[in-house]
Amino acid sequence: MWILGVNAPPAGWHDAAACIVDGGGNVIAYSEQERHNRVRHAIGDGFNKPVGAARFCLEQAGITIDDVDVIAIGWNIDQMFPGFFADERELATHATGLDFPGRLPEIVRVPHHRAHAASAFYASPFSEAGVLVIDGNGENESTSIWSFSYGREPEPKRDWPRTASLGYAYDGASEWLGFHHLNAGKTMGLAAYGRALGLSVETLVDTDGGDLRPAIPPLPESRDSATIDEIGRHYGATVSSWRDLYAKLAGADGPGVPAHRLTEDPAAVLVAYTAQRLIEDAVTSLAATARQLTGVPELCLAGGVALNCSANGILPGAVFVPPVPHDAGVALGAAWTVCPPSRPGEAMSPYLGEDVRAHGVADTEVSGLLRTDFDPDQVTDLLLDGQVGAVAQGRAEIGPRALCHRSILAVPDSVEVSTRVNRIKHREQWRPFAGVTTPEYGSRLWERQEHLSRYMLGAARVTDEARRVAPGVVHVDGTTRPQVLAPGAAPVVEALLARLADRGAPPVLLNTSFNDKGEPIVNSAADALAAFRSMDLDFLVLDGTLYRKAPRSR
């Protein structure tokens, strides 16, 4: 049996993705469409269908669309778009971008939050868990709590409507700050400056009794039959109400400085930190409610709000967030709803994307570059000399975090290195970076995070040693977003960390995604070489070869 899971239009208008799952619930391949069409978040007509991702997954599995038994979509399309499609074949073509000249697979619509919940639980190592889903909206809800266990059907425990959406509340702050709502990570990074200042902020959500009561007036809504038009109206009105509230708190309709100087604007820092505290307070309360309702201490998070590393990092106990908690992950959750794994195993591998060796390298793509075989000792010398490089190895990691298969690396022994890397990536200088190290050394640098640090999805407070040896990955509030590299997960980076330790240097590296501003993470060898040429990087390790740029003639 083969299941093609998708996050797809018309409901999934951003972060289109596809996966192939076999009859045993094993994920054979997964990819986001942005990696193939090179359009960030795969937004816009002509870009938002997961056609490239689906073709890759079929090729990786060695099958064709005629072999697929089920297409699982992570939305209830019929509710949101009643009468939009003439028949199932039209829906399949519209949702995937593929042609279906022969047999048409069965199409299963999986409610959005159920797909999110499945993507988190079945990716986790837990045999049972409560699952907390928080995003902008599903079909009817914005927050939901589920009970999952192997051998029984998932059980919904509680949900909250779209007008109580924590995602909408954060979007309102992001819009006030001048960010696109899909760039909410910038709001989170800016909020740390408010925490560092010890700002006192208003509480904008009441969580007494385990409930969610936002500070804005609620709008009437249909909980059971919302169409996309109704959802759109509620989104616009609710986000506008939040933005107006932030404007009132700040005494301004927006920042008084450009984006690269937002840390100089007290109002901007106040708005970002107010929104961040709202999320942290609400998520902390909801996590406790989820544990109470499900009766188990293990907790999984999913939905776009689960990308909020600062909120994840303050939760106590066993917490798991999958590598794709955002909307792209419902492709996986929809497929697993049709055919879940039979028993728990290790936390899922994030390396399910395209292999960098899949298409080889053309002579024109490497013309003019200096090439030698990869030697970890040589590359360690370059890093210790202050150089900044990139690595592209093996199958691409899934999700928005670079996990050492498509990464930019540097030795974080000074704040200046983070300044340079931000400049290389054309980012605002106030934005932070993550660090990657071994399990043994990580325990000396930051608070232990058993599950969150696997995919770099939780902020952790750093130790005095980290401040001393790795200031380039310590944010202004004394946290970092760590990755602890599992043995064998990323051989190139593992070798570099080992060589650093052999030299008596701290085995920790700054790790950030290999992409320039506004671009998706590189996918193929061609993407990696093009990005290397266009960015001010010193070297690239690509599939066993070290590439460097020829010295410029004077």
C-alpha positions as CSV (number, residue, x, y, z in Angstrom):
1,M,0.0,0.0,0.0
2,W,1.2,3.5,-0.8
3,I,-0.1,6.7,0.6
4,L,0.7,10.2,-0.9
5,G,0.2,12.7,1.9
6,V,-0.1,16.4,0.9
7,N,-0.5,19.9,2.3
8,A,-2.1,21.3,-0.8
9,P,-4.3,24.1,-2.2
10,P,-6.9,25.4,-2.1
11,A,-6.9,25.1,1.7
12,G,-3.1,24.8,2.1
13,W,-2.2,28.1,0.4
14,H,1.3,28.2,1.9
15,D,4.0,25.6,2.8
16,A,2.8,23.0,0.3
17,A,4.5,19.6,0.9
18,A,4.2,15.9,0.0
19,C,5.3,12.6,1.5
20,I,5.2,8.9,0.6
21,V,4.3,6.5,3.4
22,D,4.1,2.7,2.8
23,G,1.7,0.2,4.3
24,G,3.7,-0.2,7.4
25,G,3.6,3.5,8.2
26,N,7.2,4.0,7.2
27,V,8.1,7.4,5.7
28,I,10.0,6.8,2.5
29,A,10.4,10.4,1.4
30,Y,9.2,13.9,2.4
31,S,9.8,17.3,0.8
32,E,8.4,20.8,0.8
33,Q,7.5,22.4,-2.5
34,E,9.6,25.5,-1.8
35,R,12.8,23.3,-2.1
36,H,11.9,22.5,-5.7
37,N,10.4,25.7,-7.1
38,R,12.7,27.9,-5.0
39,V,9.8,30.2,-3.8
40,R,9.8,30.7,-0.1
41,H,6.8,29.0,1.5
42,A,5.6,28.1,-2.0
43,I,3.2,31.1,-2.0
44,G,1.3,32.3,-5.0
45,D,-0.7,31.0,-7.9
46,G,1.4,28.6,-9.9
47,F,3.8,27.9,-6.9
48,N,1.5,26.5,-4.2
49,K,0.9,23.0,-5.5
50,P,3.2,20.3,-4.2
51,V,3.9,19.0,-7.7
52,G,7.8,19.0,-7.5
53,A,7.7,17.6,-3.9
54,A,5.2,14.8,-5.0
55,R,7.3,13.8,-8.0
56,F,10.4,13.6,-5.9
57,C,8.6,11.4,-3.3
58,L,7.3,9.1,-6.0
59,E,10.8,8.8,-7.6
60,Q,12.4,8.2,-4.2
61,A,9.9,5.3,-3.6
62,G,10.5,3.9,-7.1
63,I,6.8,4.1,-8.0
64,T,4.4,6.1,-10.2
65,I,1.2,7.8,-9.4
66,D,-0.6,4.7,-10.8
67,D,0.8,2.8,-7.8
68,V,-0.6,5.2,-5.2
69,D,-3.6,3.8,-3.3
70,V,-4.6,6.8,-1.3
71,I,-4.1,10.6,-1.5
72,A,-4.4,12.0,2.0
73,I,-5.0,15.8,2.3
74,G,-4.4,17.6,5.6
75,W,-7.6,19.6,5.4
76,N,-11.4,19.1,5.2
77,I,-11.6,20.5,1.7
78,D,-15.4,19.8,1.3
79,Q,-16.3,22.0,4.3
80,M,-14.1,24.9,3.4
81,F,-14.8,24.9,-0.4
82,P,-18.3,23.4,-0.8
83,G,-19.0,22.7,-4.5
84,F,-15.6,23.9,-5.6
85,F,-14.7,20.7,-7.4
86,A,-16.8,18.9,-10.0
87,D,-15.4,15.4,-9.0
88,E,-12.6,13.6,-7.3
89,R,-10.3,13.7,-10.3
90,E,-10.5,17.5,-10.5
91,L,-9.7,17.7,-6.8
92,A,-6.7,15.3,-7.1
93,T,-5.3,17.3,-10.0
94,H,-5.8,20.7,-8.4
95,A,-4.3,19.5,-5.0
96,T,-1.2,17.8,-6.4
97,G,-0.5,19.4,-9.8
98,L,-0.2,15.8,-11.1
99,D,-2.1,14.2,-14.0
100,F,-4.2,11.1,-13.4
101,P,-4.8,9.5,-16.8
102,G,-5.5,6.1,-15.3
103,R,-6.8,4.8,-12.0
104,L,-7.6,7.4,-9.5
105,P,-6.5,6.8,-6.0
106,E,-8.9,7.1,-3.1
107,I,-8.9,10.7,-1.7
108,V,-9.1,11.0,2.1
109,R,-9.7,14.4,3.7
110,V,-8.2,14.6,7.2
111,P,-9.2,17.5,9.4
112,H,-6.4,19.9,9.8
113,H,-5.8,19.7,13.5
114,R,-6.0,15.9,13.5
115,A,-3.4,15.8,10.8
116,H,-1.2,18.2,12.9
117,A,-1.6,16.0,15.9
118,A,-0.8,12.8,14.1
119,S,2.4,14.4,12.6
120,A,3.6,15.1,16.1
121,F,2.7,11.9,17.9
122,Y,3.8,9.3,15.4
123,A,7.1,11.1,14.9
124,S,7.8,10.9,18.6
125,P,9.3,8.1,20.6
126,F,6.3,8.0,23.0
127,S,3.9,5.1,23.2
128,E,1.2,7.4,24.5
129,A,1.0,11.2,24.8
130,G,-1.2,14.2,25.0
131,V,-0.9,16.4,21.9
132,L,-1.4,20.1,21.9
133,V,-2.0,21.7,18.5
134,I,-1.8,25.5,18.3
135,D,-1.9,27.5,15.0
136,G,-3.7,30.3,13.3
137,N,-6.6,28.1,12.4
138,G,-7.9,24.8,11.2
139,E,-11.3,24.4,9.7
140,N,-13.1,25.5,12.9
141,E,-10.5,25.5,15.7
142,S,-7.3,27.3,16.5
143,T,-6.2,25.2,19.5
144,S,-7.0,21.6,20.3
145,I,-5.9,18.9,22.8
146,W,-5.8,15.3,21.8
147,S,-5.0,12.0,23.5
148,F,-2.9,9.5,21.4
149,S,-1.9,6.0,22.1
150,Y,-0.8,3.1,19.9
151,G,-3.6,0.6,19.4
152,R,-6.6,3.0,19.7
153,E,-8.1,5.8,17.8
154,P,-7.0,9.4,18.7
155,E,-9.4,11.1,21.1
156,P,-10.1,14.8,20.9
157,K,-10.3,16.3,24.4
158,R,-10.9,20.0,24.0
159,D,-10.7,22.8,21.4
160,W,-11.0,26.6,21.1
161,P,-12.4,28.6,18.2
162,R,-10.5,30.6,15.6
163,T,-11.4,33.9,17.3
164,A,-9.4,32.7,20.4
165,S,-6.4,32.1,18.1
166,L,-3.0,32.5,19.6
167,G,-1.6,32.4,16.0
168,Y,-3.7,35.4,15.1
169,A,-2.6,37.2,18.2
170,Y,1.1,36.8,17.2
171,D,0.3,37.7,13.6
172,G,-1.1,41.0,14.8
173,A,2.2,41.8,16.5
174,S,4.2,40.7,13.5
175,E,2.1,43.0,11.2
176,W,2.5,45.9,13.6
177,L,6.3,45.4,13.4
178,G,6.2,45.4,9.6
179,F,6.8,41.6,9.2
180,H,4.9,39.2,7.0
181,H,3.1,36.8,9.3
182,L,5.1,33.9,8.0
183,N,8.2,35.7,9.4
184,A,7.0,35.4,13.0
185,G,10.5,34.1,14.0
186,K,11.7,37.7,13.7
187,T,9.1,38.7,16.3
188,M,10.4,36.0,18.6
189,G,14.0,37.1,18.1
190,L,13.1,40.7,18.8
191,A,11.1,39.8,21.9
192,A,14.3,38.6,23.6
193,Y,15.5,42.2,23.9
194,G,12.4,43.0,26.1
195,R,13.2,40.0,28.3
196,A,16.8,41.1,28.7
197,L,15.6,44.5,29.8
198,G,13.2,43.0,32.3
199,L,10.2,44.8,30.8
200,S,6.9,44.6,32.5
201,V,4.1,43.9,30.0
202,E,0.3,43.6,30.2
203,T,-1.2,40.1,30.3
204,L,-3.4,39.8,27.1
205,V,-4.9,36.4,27.6
206,D,-6.8,35.0,30.6
207,T,-5.9,31.3,31.2
208,D,-7.7,30.9,34.6
209,G,-9.4,27.5,34.8
210,G,-7.4,26.2,31.8
211,D,-9.4,28.3,29.4
212,L,-8.3,30.8,26.8
213,R,-9.9,34.3,26.9
214,P,-8.1,36.8,24.7
215,A,-8.1,40.5,25.5
216,I,-9.9,41.4,22.3
217,P,-13.7,41.2,22.0
218,P,-14.7,37.8,20.5
219,L,-16.4,37.7,17.1
220,P,-19.4,35.5,16.4
221,E,-18.5,32.4,14.3
222,S,-19.9,29.2,13.0
223,R,-18.0,26.4,14.7
224,D,-19.2,23.5,12.6
225,S,-19.4,24.7,9.0
226,A,-17.0,27.5,8.3
227,T,-16.1,28.1,4.7
228,I,-12.9,29.7,3.5
229,D,-14.7,33.1,3.0
230,E,-15.9,33.1,6.7
231,I,-12.4,32.1,7.8
232,G,-10.9,34.9,5.8
233,R,-13.2,37.5,7.3
234,H,-12.5,36.3,10.8
235,Y,-8.8,36.3,10.2
236,G,-8.8,39.9,8.9
237,A,-11.0,41.2,11.7
238,T,-9.2,39.4,14.5
239,V,-5.7,40.2,13.4
240,S,-6.8,43.8,12.9
241,S,-8.2,43.9,16.5
242,W,-4.9,42.6,17.8
243,R,-2.9,45.1,15.8
244,D,-5.1,47.9,17.1
245,L,-4.5,46.7,20.7
246,Y,-0.7,46.6,20.2
247,A,-0.9,50.1,18.7
248,K,-2.7,51.3,21.8
249,L,-0.1,49.7,24.1
250,A,2.8,51.2,22.1
251,G,1.2,54.6,21.5
252,A,2.0,54.3,17.8
253,D,0.7,52.6,14.7
254,G,4.0,51.0,13.9
255,P,7.7,51.2,14.5
256,G,9.5,54.5,14.2
257,V,12.7,53.0,12.7
258,P,13.5,50.6,9.9
259,A,13.7,46.8,10.5
260,H,17.4,46.7,11.0
261,R,17.2,49.2,13.9
262,L,14.1,47.8,15.7
263,T,16.1,47.1,18.9
264,E,16.5,50.9,19.2
265,D,12.7,51.5,19.2
266,P,11.3,50.9,22.7
267,A,7.8,50.6,21.3
268,A,8.8,47.8,18.9
269,V,10.6,45.9,21.6
270,L,7.5,46.3,23.9
271,V,5.1,45.0,21.2
272,A,7.3,42.0,20.4
273,Y,7.8,41.0,24.0
274,T,4.1,41.5,24.9
275,A,3.1,39.1,22.1
276,Q,5.8,36.6,23.2
277,R,4.7,36.7,26.8
278,L,1.1,36.1,25.7
279,I,2.3,33.0,23.8
280,E,4.4,31.7,26.6
281,D,1.8,32.2,29.3
282,A,-0.9,30.6,27.2
283,V,1.2,27.6,26.0
284,T,2.4,26.9,29.6
285,S,-1.2,26.9,30.8
286,L,-2.4,24.8,27.8
287,A,0.4,22.2,28.4
288,A,-0.8,21.8,32.0
289,T,-4.4,21.4,30.8
290,A,-3.4,18.8,28.2
291,R,-1.5,16.7,30.8
292,Q,-4.5,17.0,33.1
293,L,-7.1,16.0,30.5
294,T,-5.0,13.1,29.0
295,G,-3.5,11.8,32.3
296,V,-0.1,11.3,30.8
297,P,3.1,13.4,31.3
298,E,4.4,13.0,27.8
299,L,3.4,15.9,25.6
300,C,3.7,16.6,21.8
301,L,3.3,20.0,20.2
302,A,2.2,20.8,16.6
303,G,0.9,23.7,14.6
304,G,2.7,26.9,13.6
305,V,2.9,28.1,17.1
306,A,5.0,25.0,18.0
307,L,7.9,26.7,16.0
308,N,8.1,29.2,18.9
309,C,11.3,27.9,20.4
310,S,11.2,30.3,23.4
311,A,7.8,29.0,24.4
312,N,8.8,25.3,23.9
313,G,11.9,25.7,25.9
314,I,10.2,26.8,29.1
315,L,7.8,23.8,29.3
316,P,8.6,21.3,32.0
317,G,8.7,17.5,31.5
318,A,8.9,15.3,28.4
319,V,8.1,17.5,25.4
320,F,8.4,16.5,21.8
321,V,8.1,18.8,18.7
322,P,8.4,17.2,15.3
323,P,10.8,18.7,12.7
324,V,7.8,19.9,10.6
325,P,5.3,21.2,13.2
326,H,4.0,23.9,10.8
327,D,1.4,23.4,8.0
328,A,3.9,21.5,5.8
329,G,3.7,18.8,8.4
330,V,0.0,18.0,7.8
331,A,1.1,16.1,4.7
332,L,2.8,13.6,7.0
333,G,0.0,13.6,9.6
334,A,-2.6,13.0,6.9
335,A,-0.7,10.0,5.5
336,W,-0.2,8.6,9.0
337,T,-3.9,9.0,9.8
338,V,-4.6,6.6,6.9
339,C,-1.8,4.2,7.8
340,P,0.0,4.9,11.2
341,P,3.1,3.0,12.4
342,S,2.2,-0.1,14.4
343,R,4.4,0.6,17.3
344,P,6.7,3.4,18.7
345,G,10.3,3.6,17.7
346,E,13.1,6.1,17.8
347,A,12.2,9.7,17.1
348,M,11.9,10.1,13.3
349,S,14.9,11.0,11.2
350,P,14.6,14.5,9.7
351,Y,16.8,13.5,6.7
352,L,14.1,12.5,4.3
353,G,14.6,15.0,1.5
354,E,16.5,15.0,-1.8
355,D,20.0,13.5,-1.7
356,V,22.6,16.1,-2.7
357,R,24.2,13.4,-5.0
358,A,21.0,12.8,-6.9
359,H,21.8,14.8,-10.0
360,G,25.5,15.2,-9.9
361,V,27.4,18.4,-10.7
362,A,27.8,20.0,-14.2
363,D,31.2,21.3,-15.2
364,T,29.7,24.8,-15.7
365,E,28.4,24.8,-12.1
366,V,31.9,24.5,-10.7
367,S,33.8,26.4,-13.3
368,G,36.4,28.8,-11.7
369,L,36.2,27.2,-8.3
370,L,39.1,25.6,-6.5
371,R,38.5,21.9,-5.7
372,T,40.1,19.4,-3.4
373,D,38.9,16.3,-1.6
374,F,37.3,17.1,1.8
375,D,39.8,16.8,4.6
376,P,38.3,17.5,8.0
377,D,41.7,18.7,9.4
378,Q,42.0,21.3,6.6
379,V,38.4,22.5,7.1
380,T,38.9,22.7,10.8
381,D,41.9,24.9,10.1
382,L,39.8,27.2,8.0
383,L,37.1,27.4,10.7
384,L,39.6,28.2,13.4
385,D,41.1,30.8,11.2
386,G,37.7,32.6,11.4
387,Q,36.4,31.5,8.0
388,V,32.6,30.9,7.4
389,G,31.6,28.0,5.2
390,A,28.7,25.8,4.2
391,V,28.0,22.1,4.1
392,A,25.6,20.1,1.9
393,Q,25.7,16.4,2.5
394,G,23.3,13.5,2.1
395,R,19.5,13.8,2.1
396,A,18.1,17.2,2.9
397,E,16.6,17.8,6.4
398,I,12.9,18.5,6.5
399,G,11.4,21.5,8.2
400,P,12.6,25.1,8.6
401,R,15.7,24.3,10.8
402,A,19.0,23.4,9.2
403,L,20.3,20.3,10.9
404,C,23.8,20.0,9.5
405,H,22.9,18.6,6.1
406,R,22.3,22.0,4.5
407,S,24.0,24.4,6.9
408,I,26.3,27.4,7.2
409,L,29.0,26.9,9.9
410,A,31.4,29.0,11.8
411,V,33.4,28.9,15.1
412,P,31.3,31.0,17.5
413,D,34.1,32.2,19.6
414,S,33.2,35.9,19.4
415,V,30.1,38.1,18.9
416,E,31.8,39.4,15.7
417,V,31.3,36.1,13.9
418,S,27.5,36.3,14.3
419,T,27.7,39.9,12.9
420,R,29.5,38.5,9.9
421,V,27.1,35.6,9.3
422,N,24.1,37.9,9.6
423,R,25.8,40.1,7.0
424,I,26.5,37.2,4.7
425,K,22.8,36.2,4.9
426,H,21.6,39.8,4.6
427,R,19.7,39.6,7.9
428,E,19.1,42.1,10.6
429,Q,22.0,42.2,13.0
430,W,19.8,41.7,16.0
431,R,18.8,38.2,15.0
432,P,20.3,35.2,16.9
433,F,22.0,32.0,15.8
434,A,22.0,28.4,17.0
435,G,24.8,26.2,18.1
436,V,25.5,22.6,17.4
437,T,27.6,20.2,19.4
438,T,27.8,16.7,20.8
439,P,25.6,15.3,23.5
440,E,28.6,15.2,25.9
441,Y,29.7,18.8,25.4
442,G,26.1,20.1,25.2
443,S,25.5,19.3,28.8
444,R,28.2,21.8,29.7
445,L,26.8,24.6,27.5
446,W,23.1,24.7,28.1
447,E,20.1,23.2,30.0
448,R,19.5,19.6,29.0
449,Q,16.7,19.2,26.4
450,E,16.1,15.5,25.8
451,H,13.9,15.9,22.7
452,L,13.7,19.5,21.6
453,S,17.4,19.8,20.8
454,R,17.3,17.0,18.3
455,Y,15.6,19.3,15.7
456,M,16.7,22.6,17.2
457,L,13.1,23.5,18.3
458,G,13.6,24.7,21.9
459,A,15.4,27.7,23.4
460,A,17.6,26.8,26.4
461,R,19.4,28.9,29.0
462,V,23.2,28.9,28.5
463,T,25.9,28.3,31.1
464,D,28.7,30.6,32.0
465,E,31.0,28.3,30.0
466,A,28.9,28.9,26.9
467,R,29.0,32.6,27.3
468,R,32.8,32.3,27.5
469,V,33.5,29.9,24.7
470,A,30.6,30.4,22.3
471,P,29.3,34.0,22.6
472,G,28.4,34.0,18.9
473,V,25.4,31.7,19.6
474,V,24.2,33.3,22.9
475,H,21.2,35.6,22.4
476,V,20.8,38.8,24.3
477,D,18.5,37.1,26.9
478,G,21.0,34.4,27.7
479,T,19.5,31.6,25.6
480,T,20.4,29.7,22.5
481,R,18.5,27.3,20.3
482,P,20.7,24.2,20.5
483,Q,21.1,21.3,18.3
484,V,22.7,18.2,19.8
485,L,24.0,16.1,17.0
486,A,23.2,12.4,17.3
487,P,26.1,10.0,16.4
488,G,26.1,9.3,12.7
489,A,23.5,11.9,11.8
490,A,25.8,14.3,9.9
491,P,29.2,12.8,9.3
492,V,30.9,16.0,8.0
493,V,29.9,18.1,11.0
494,E,30.6,15.2,13.4
495,A,34.1,15.0,12.0
496,L,34.6,18.7,12.4
497,L,33.4,18.7,16.0
498,A,35.8,15.8,16.7
499,R,38.7,17.7,15.2
500,L,38.0,20.8,17.2
501,A,38.1,18.7,20.4
502,D,41.3,17.1,19.3
503,R,42.9,20.6,18.9
504,G,41.7,21.6,22.4
505,A,39.1,23.9,21.0
506,P,35.5,23.8,22.2
507,P,33.5,21.3,20.0
508,V,30.7,23.7,19.1
509,L,29.8,25.4,15.9
510,L,27.4,28.2,14.9
511,N,24.8,26.4,12.7
512,T,22.3,28.3,10.5
513,S,20.4,27.4,7.4
514,F,22.2,27.5,4.1
515,N,20.2,30.1,2.2
516,D,20.3,33.8,1.5
517,K,17.6,36.3,2.5
518,G,14.2,35.5,1.1
519,E,15.2,32.1,-0.3
520,P,14.4,28.6,0.8
521,I,17.2,26.3,2.2
522,V,19.3,24.9,-0.6
523,N,18.2,21.5,-1.9
524,S,20.3,20.2,-4.7
525,A,24.0,20.4,-5.5
526,A,23.2,23.0,-8.1
527,D,21.4,25.1,-5.4
528,A,24.3,24.8,-3.1
529,L,26.9,25.9,-5.7
530,A,24.7,28.8,-6.8
531,A,24.3,30.0,-3.3
532,F,28.0,29.6,-2.5
533,R,28.9,31.8,-5.5
534,S,26.3,34.5,-4.7
535,M,27.0,34.7,-0.9
536,D,30.2,35.9,0.8
537,L,31.1,32.4,2.0
538,D,34.7,31.2,2.2
539,F,34.2,27.5,1.4
540,L,31.7,24.8,0.7
541,V,31.9,21.1,1.5
542,L,29.7,19.4,-1.0
543,D,29.5,15.6,-1.2
544,G,33.1,14.9,-0.3
545,T,34.6,17.8,-2.1
546,L,35.9,21.1,-0.7
547,Y,35.2,24.1,-2.9
548,R,36.9,27.5,-2.5
549,K,36.7,30.7,-4.5
550,A,39.8,31.7,-6.5
551,P,41.6,34.7,-5.1
552,R,40.4,37.9,-6.7
553,S,42.9,39.6,-9.0
554,R,44.0,43.1,-7.9
